[in-house]
């Protein structure tokens, strides 16, 4: 299938071009820092941002797309499920 945008440079404001399922983990970073994340089912997210700051996002609604550059999604404190990392 043709891709009319294949010659365009990809920036942080561009749509995601890759995704992966996230299994929250207290001891391991994600394979890559994300461009955004999708939260499929409502809950809290305990995360480490690309800067190294740790924060908890409370009550993230299911079906939410968050433009966050994350290095880790922690198991402790995360109750949201069906999380997808987007690149």
N, C-alpha and C positions, 0 to 999 in steps of 0.2 A: 504494500500500500504506500502511496506517495506521502511524503512529509514535507509540506510547504515551508516549514520552519526549520528544517535541518541545517540551514546555513546561518541561522541566527545564534548569537552568543547567548548562553544561559546565565542569568543572573539570579540573585536572591529573590527578586520580585517575579521571576518566571514561574509558571506552573511546575509542579513536581513531575519528574520523569521516571521515578523509581520508588518502590515502597517495599517494606518488609514488616512482618509481624513482630511485635515486641513482647518479650516475656520479662516482666519486671524482675530486677536482680539487684540486691544490695551490694554485691561485690564486684560486678563487672560492668564496664562501660558498654554502650551500644557499639556495633561494628563501625558505625560512622556517625558523626554529629548530624543531626537532622536539620532539615529546612523547615519542617512543620510536622505535627502529629495529628492523627485522627483518633478520636475517642469514640468507640462504638457504643459503650454502655456507661451510664452515669456513675460517677464516683469521684474520689479524691485522687490526685496525682502528686506523688512525692518525687521530685526531680532534681537533677543537677544540671544547671544551665551550662552552656559552652564556656562561660566565664569562670566556672567553678562554684558559683553561688548555689546553695541548696535552698529550695523553696517547696512549699506544699500548696497546690491549687485545690481549693475545697469545692466540692459539688459541681464538677464539670459535667454539663449535660451530655447525654449520649447523642451522637451525631455531630459533635463539635469538631471543627478543624482549627487547631491552634498554631499560629505561625511562630513556633519556638525552636530555637537552636539548642538542642539538648544533647548532653553527653551520656546521661544515665537516667533511667526511670527505675526508682527503687521499689522493691517488693514491700518493705515496711512502710506503711502509710498510704500505699496505693490500693484503692478499692475499685477504681475504674477498670473495665475490661475491654477486650476487643480493640486493643491499641495497635495502631499502625504507624511506623516511622516513615516519613516521606522525604525524598531527596530530590 
